[in-house]
Structure formats: C-alpha cells, structure tokens
C-alpha cells in the first residue's frame, strides 16, 4: 500500500478527495493527514494579498471577517471523506512547527510521498516559504504540490 502524508489547511472538498485518491491509479493509498489551519494575523494579511493578486478584491477586504471552521472538525470531515472513498486515513491537527512535525511523521510512517494541498499563496510561493518549497528541503521523499478546490 502506498503511504502519503497529506498537508491541508481547510477541509477537503469532494473534488480534492477524488483527485488525491486517484493520483496513483488503482493502487490503494493510506493517508496521514496533517491539518494546520491558517488563522493568525500574518496569515490574514497574506491571504488578503493573495486575494488581490487573484483579482478578488471583495474577498481581500473581508478576509479577517471569515470565521474558520474548528480544525478538529475540518480534519474529521476530511478523514471521513477519504475513508468513504476507500482509503485508509488517520490525522493530526498541528499548531506549531509544521515542518518539524511533517519530518517526524514522514520518518515514523516511512511515507512514500508528501502531498501539499492548499489554496494558492503567491507571496509565500514567490519567496519559497510555502509548505511545499520548505518540505522539499526537509523530508527526503517526493513532495507534490496541488491546489485545493473551492467549495
């Protein structure tokens, strides 16, 4: 069975689930989902800049007003969706030091790959501070960056 560590920042949509569960054809995949919600002030500013870059000015103005789903609920929703699609799935909410936690999980589970599934974060990506860029230098397995679907 193929083992993937899946880093997410919001609940998986049905399109996301279909996408990640079919990446390797008919091969069964076991997921370890790491959920790190974005929510501090720096993240709000970066998300607003990303919204402006995408031409979504109305969203940029209201970025701080959007309530975040509790991370535990978002994780449980995502795990249930992956299991319903026929995959094994366990997960953790991570608050601090996501790259250290990612490295530890990859090493402990002997994962085959890391999938980073997030919304576009153009400022972070430009400076190579996004999760995928940072993970490529840390984990020692292939890192695939995918953009999450909107609800």
PyMOL commands that set and color helices and strands:
alter all, ss='L'
color gray80, all
select helices_A, chain A and resi 14-21+41-53+57-61+63-65+71-84+98-109+122-126+131-136
alter helices_A, ss='H'
color red, helices_A
select strands_A, chain A and resi 2-8+29-35+88-93+113-118+142-147
alter strands_A, ss='S'
color yellow, strands_A
deselect
rebuild
show_as cartoon
